[in-house]
Amino acid sequence: MPYGRTRDSGLRGVANVAGHHCPIAVRLLQLRVLSRQCPDELARAVIPTDIVLVVAHLSGHPAKTMTVQQCWHGIARHGGYLGRKGDGPPGWKTLWLGWMYIQNVLQGMQLASLLSNQLDL
């Protein structure tokens, strides 16, 4: 074991990672359930508006009429899912990558908004 490191610090690191990733995993699981149980429901009724707006814009669907399943597949496509006729449902790794991409876009939007407000000073 390297100097200055203990087993406890390794366990704390694992706990920190789990604490950060578990809410994301739960959100993706909820979205998967929604896309299977009510695929034709409007996405903006069950998914945060900012996520729906970003996914709709990036995938070329109107946000007002985007369904849960369209949003789900839009997220997956940004993680590498091709959605071809013979493809199965998106995998977890693909969804994770797509979700992280969408989150990065959202953070960029929030930063741009913050910076534009500061420029007005």
C-alpha positions as CSV (number, residue, x, y, z in Angstrom):
1,M,0.0,0.0,0.0
2,P,1.4,3.5,-0.9
3,Y,2.7,5.6,1.9
4,G,0.0,7.7,3.6
5,R,-2.9,5.7,2.2
6,T,-5.1,3.5,4.3
7,R,-7.8,1.0,3.5
8,D,-10.4,3.5,5.0
9,S,-9.5,6.1,2.5
10,G,-10.2,3.6,-0.3
11,L,-13.5,2.7,1.1
12,R,-14.4,6.4,1.5
13,G,-13.6,6.9,-2.1
14,V,-15.9,4.0,-3.1
15,A,-18.7,5.5,-0.9
16,N,-18.2,8.9,-2.5
17,V,-18.5,7.4,-6.0
18,A,-21.5,5.4,-5.1
19,G,-23.1,8.5,-3.5
20,H,-22.7,10.4,-6.7
21,H,-23.7,7.6,-9.2
22,C,-26.6,6.0,-7.4
23,P,-29.0,8.9,-7.9
24,I,-28.2,8.9,-11.6
25,A,-28.7,5.2,-11.9
26,V,-32.1,5.5,-10.1
27,R,-33.1,8.3,-12.5
28,L,-32.1,6.1,-15.5
29,L,-34.0,3.2,-14.1
30,Q,-37.1,5.3,-13.6
31,L,-36.9,6.6,-17.2
32,R,-36.6,3.0,-18.5
33,V,-39.7,2.0,-16.6
34,L,-41.6,5.0,-17.9
35,S,-40.5,4.3,-21.5
36,R,-41.8,0.8,-21.2
37,Q,-45.0,1.4,-19.3
38,C,-46.2,4.6,-20.9
39,P,-44.1,5.2,-24.0
40,D,-46.6,7.5,-25.6
41,E,-46.9,9.9,-22.6
42,L,-45.6,13.4,-23.1
43,A,-42.0,13.5,-21.9
44,R,-42.5,17.0,-20.3
45,A,-45.1,15.6,-18.0
46,V,-42.7,13.2,-16.3
47,I,-39.2,14.3,-17.2
48,P,-37.6,17.6,-16.1
49,T,-38.3,20.3,-18.7
50,D,-34.7,21.3,-19.2
51,I,-33.7,17.7,-20.1
52,V,-36.6,17.4,-22.5
53,L,-35.7,20.7,-24.2
54,V,-32.1,19.7,-24.7
55,V,-32.9,16.2,-25.9
56,A,-35.6,17.5,-28.2
57,H,-33.3,20.2,-29.7
58,L,-30.4,17.8,-30.2
59,S,-32.6,15.1,-31.7
60,G,-34.7,17.3,-33.9
61,H,-38.1,16.5,-32.2
62,P,-40.5,19.3,-31.1
63,A,-40.3,19.4,-27.3
64,K,-44.0,19.9,-26.9
65,T,-44.9,16.6,-28.6
66,M,-41.8,14.5,-27.5
67,T,-42.9,11.3,-25.9
68,V,-41.1,9.5,-23.1
69,Q,-39.9,6.8,-25.5
70,Q,-38.5,9.4,-28.0
71,C,-36.7,11.2,-25.1
72,W,-35.3,7.8,-23.9
73,H,-34.0,6.9,-27.3
74,G,-32.7,10.5,-27.8
75,I,-30.6,10.1,-24.6
76,A,-29.4,6.7,-25.8
77,R,-28.4,8.0,-29.2
78,H,-26.1,10.5,-27.6
79,G,-24.4,7.6,-25.9
80,G,-23.9,5.7,-29.2
81,Y,-27.2,3.8,-29.6
82,L,-28.0,3.5,-33.3
83,G,-31.6,2.5,-33.0
84,R,-31.6,0.4,-36.2
85,K,-34.6,-1.9,-37.0
86,G,-33.0,-5.1,-35.6
87,D,-31.3,-3.4,-32.6
88,G,-32.6,-4.3,-29.2
89,P,-33.2,-1.8,-26.5
90,P,-30.4,0.5,-25.4
91,G,-27.9,-0.9,-22.9
92,W,-27.0,0.7,-19.6
93,K,-23.5,1.8,-20.7
94,T,-25.0,3.6,-23.8
95,L,-27.7,5.2,-21.6
96,W,-25.1,6.3,-19.0
97,L,-22.9,7.9,-21.7
98,G,-25.9,9.6,-23.3
99,W,-27.1,10.9,-19.9
100,M,-23.7,12.3,-19.0
101,Y,-23.6,14.0,-22.4
102,I,-27.0,15.6,-21.9
103,Q,-25.9,16.7,-18.4
104,N,-22.8,18.3,-19.8
105,V,-24.9,20.2,-22.3
106,L,-27.2,21.4,-19.5
107,Q,-24.2,22.6,-17.5
108,G,-22.9,24.5,-20.5
109,M,-26.3,26.1,-20.9
110,Q,-26.4,27.1,-17.2
111,L,-22.8,28.5,-17.4
112,A,-23.6,30.5,-20.6
113,S,-26.7,32.0,-18.9
114,L,-24.7,32.9,-15.8
115,L,-21.9,34.4,-17.8
116,S,-24.3,36.4,-20.1
117,N,-26.0,37.8,-16.9
118,Q,-22.6,38.9,-15.6
119,L,-21.7,40.6,-18.8
120,D,-24.7,42.9,-18.4
121,L,-23.2,44.4,-15.2
